[in-house]
Amino acid sequence: MSVQERLNAIQCALEHCLAEEELLELITSNLKTLRQEYTTNKNAFTKEHIAFLQSLTPISKQLGSFIALKEELLYVNTLKHYTFLVNQLVDIKNALRPFAVCKRISKEIRELTEKLPIIRQEDEAKQQVRLNARIAALEHNPWRCPRQHKMVIREGRYGYFRGCSKYPLCQHTQQLAPHEKDNLYS
């Protein structure tokens, strides 16, 4: 196969191939062959050929990044991870916009976005579990109100505070210490 035929095959694959692994393999194998051929037959390569070949390295890196990210898409369960992955996918999509594989990336972004309500629920549930654990740790050695009732952590319109466990019979309240607030909100 001539240099021009190999380059045409790569260009055709970039324009039509949606399978990222197949596309990456085609680019990688042809690049390897073309590099070997360049060392023995530099005259067969024009400046345009070399420029096109140089453009394939960043394309290959983006395809590799996309393939690696696809594995992570299966295990997204926090909003932070979701945001990170969507941003990564958008960057890859923008880098590969002129090529057909961009449609695959768009599909992954759509599918991930469809999972967003579930991801939010799971993330909120985990945050609530962590918050409950922090509250339980603060209540482990309970404070006492002036009537010697146990004080518990409550949430009000201005945040968390200590309130008497016998409320409404005893309405004693107390602000949380700054370090306790930091523990709750960290």
LINWO-V821236 format. One record per backbone hydrogen bond with DSSP energy under -0.5 kcal/mol. CO is the residue of the C=O (numbers start at 1). NH is the residue of the N-H. If there is no record, write none. Layout:
co,nh
CO,NH
CO,NH
//
This chain:
co,nh
2,6
3,7
4,8
5,9
6,10
7,11
8,12
9,13
10,14
11,15
12,16
13,17
14,100
18,20
19,23
20,24
21,25
22,26
23,27
24,28
25,29
26,30
27,31
28,32
29,33
30,34
31,35
32,36
33,37
34,38
35,39
36,40
37,40
37,41
41,44
42,45
44,46
46,50
47,51
48,52
49,53
50,54
51,55
52,56
53,56
53,57
54,57
54,58
55,59
56,60
57,61
58,62
59,63
60,64
61,65
62,66
63,67
64,68
65,69
66,70
67,71
68,71
68,72
69,73
70,74
71,74
72,75
73,76
78,82
79,83
80,84
81,85
82,86
83,87
84,88
85,89
86,90
87,91
88,92
89,93
90,94
91,95
92,96
94,97
96,99
99,102
100,103
101,104
101,105
102,106
103,107
104,108
105,109
106,110
107,111
108,112
109,113
110,114
111,115
112,115
113,116
115,118
115,119
116,120
117,121
118,122
119,123
120,124
121,125
122,126
123,127
124,128
125,129
126,130
127,131
128,132
129,133
130,134
131,135
132,136
133,137
134,138
135,139
136,140
137,140
139,142
140,142
143,151
145,148
149,145
150,165
152,163
154,156
154,161
156,159
159,156
160,176
161,154
162,174
163,152
164,167
166,169
166,170
172,164
174,162
177,180
177,181
178,182
179,183
180,184
181,185
182,186
//
